[in-house]
């Protein structure tokens, strides 16, 4: 083939390829936790009397963890469809950032037990603003989920990766903020904009971790709906820092 015969893929061809990859990724991500749930329950059903109490708890724990993961995947897929269809409308009311953070942690399920989270409340105790608390908490939860999954550092006594998440929040002028720092490898500057693209997760290296890769994309949709924004930078001492800025409707 001569150089003149070599052509680059068109924009439509690239999107079609990415679409196929997305379907393949979603199919894999849904089946993997489901297989673990089914396998754990089958073993419990067939060998219950022969299993030790410790083994039973382990199987139940595995099934519960994967059930939460499956629920997370499906919720993200459904939410993505709603946002792309412009079917989500915010309901603004009085809310507290601290309550939103606690609500988001409650919805993480077993994932939050896999590491350590440190929360710093504002010194003046003021964290009340007007926003949509449900959507606001959902955005926080998506960033926390991402941090627990990818923001681990090596433990000091073992080689096991231990997620350590630092959360700070408060009010600045007419905005509320929630800053979430992990202790992972950080994100190269050249790739920081891409992490909010729903197709970014389809890179080969990313596919080693089960996830549809929609979380940060959905988070960005939510923050725009709330007239806010999400910003990303690397911490000087390591790890990525995502900061959610909420427009305070009652003072704007």
Secondary structure as UniProt FT lines:
FT   HELIX           3..5
FT   HELIX           11..47
FT   HELIX           48..50
FT   HELIX           53..84
FT   TURN            85..86
FT   STRAND          93..96
FT   HELIX           97..106
FT   TURN            107..108
FT   HELIX           109..114
FT   STRAND          115..120
FT   TURN            123..124
FT   STRAND          128..131
FT   HELIX           133..150
FT   STRAND          152..154
FT   STRAND          161..172
FT   TURN            173..174
FT   STRAND          175..181
FT   HELIX           189..191
FT   HELIX           193..196
FT   TURN            198..199
FT   HELIX           200..202
FT   TURN            204..205
FT   HELIX           206..208
FT   HELIX           215..225
FT   TURN            226..227
FT   STRAND          229..234
FT   TURN            236..237
FT   STRAND          240..247
FT   TURN            249..251
//
